[in-house]
Amino acid sequence: MINNIARSTNLFPLLYFVTALSIMGCQSTIKVHITSDPLGANIYYGTTPSDLKYAGTTPKEESFTGYQPYWLPGYYQFKKEGFLDSEIIYKEQSPVNTDRLVWTQLIQLPSTTIKCYIASDPFGANIYYGTTPSDLKYAGTTPKEESFTGYQPSWAPGYYQFKKEGFLDSKIIFKEQSPVNTDRTIRIKLEPIVEKSIPRVNMKSFGTAWPIGYGYLVTNSHVIQECDNIYIILQDGTATSAEVKINDKANDIAVLRANDIYKLPPAIPLGKISATLGTNVFTIGYPTPDILGTSPKLTSGIVSSAKGIKDDPRFYQITVPIQPGNSGGPLLNMKGEAIGIVNSSVDALYFLENVGRLPENVNFAIKSQYIEILLQSLPQKTQPKFLHVKKDSLEELSKRLSGSILMIVAH
């Protein structure tokens, strides 16, 4: 074959063929460099403007090696937070063995700084914040100011609550997403739990309540009437909120459930045997706390009648002195059982106008059997812890029971 070639009268076609084969065997590497000013932009690429997909961030370089390689036509777009999206850039098919450069200058958006100011009266309250009412987490103390800078910034929706020792926890406050470029201000006035003098303007009502087991407490219906917020003040001065489960207006009994049942002291057992005339009884409660103070007060007497006004069988008439604030307190026997719930006094002015003299120690308590009926209609999921029943002196009974008799504040 070689000889035949050598004897050929024209070698140029063969030489051309050999040269072409040599060229076809060569491979080239081409590169594409994709960048932006500033760097860090997201790259979107597709074969049509409608199918752009994320393809990394700038700067980015790719390479390809092959025989007469070239870059296919395609569309590019760049996006970066705080900058306008670039126009969609079209690149035609590149010539063979040619690198490609894709570059864009991004235009920065104007930025705005917004502020969030959080305050309470008084200052020093703990702030709790969350995206739902159930995930509130500590977020500092008042006053607090935060700022955020960005393009058309806005404050996200969220829930806030404020807590400070010696004051009632605030309601959970919901704030919707703020308009763009708008500051947010949150202010709350906290109400004191207990002071030497409790301003009446901070509450609609106060009285006495006591646990009856299963996370429930009992007080008078009139104590919580027309009140949206109910708080039980524990012996350590802290408060837990409560909600009404049964409001028996006819018998003036309200059964509440504490939102944090594990903070409640042991329950007071209900007496199973009705009291008779002359039975020694007493009550512990919080009469006129704005005048007499917020420590529990004990008064004692006897059952002077097994029936109430006009022989109403629902009530005991008692000689136990009571004042506003005693409402809802337990009427206790000498074994530490609650045989009733302190309810009312006779109308002194009515008595004076119709009888000609002021009444003396004519007070009433609703019999405990009506509490028992209401309790039986409620779910009883937790294992109750009751104070023990034992006949004892008034002094010893007061030590045993006073920790389970609580002040209630409603507004």
Secondary structure, 3 states (H helix, E strand, C coil): CHHHHHHCCCCHHHHHHHHHHHHHCCCEEEEEEEEEECCCCEEEEECCHHHCEEEEECCEEEEEEECCCCCCCEEEEEECCCECCCCCEEECCCCCCCCEEEEEECCECCCEEEEEEEEEECCCCEEEEECCHHHCEEEEECCEEEEEEECCCCCCCEEEEEECCCECCCCCEEECCCCCCCCEEEEEECCECCCCCCCHHHCCEEEEEEEEECCEEEECHHHHCCCCCEEEECCCCCEEEEEEEEEECCCCEEEEEECCHHHCCCECCECCCCCCCCCEEEEEECCCHHHHCCCCEEEEEEEEECCCHHHCCCEEEECCCCCCCCCCCEEECCCCCEEEEEEEECCHHHHHHHHCCCCCCCEEEEECHHHHHHHHCCCCCCCCCECCCCCCCHHHHHHHHHHHCEEEEEC
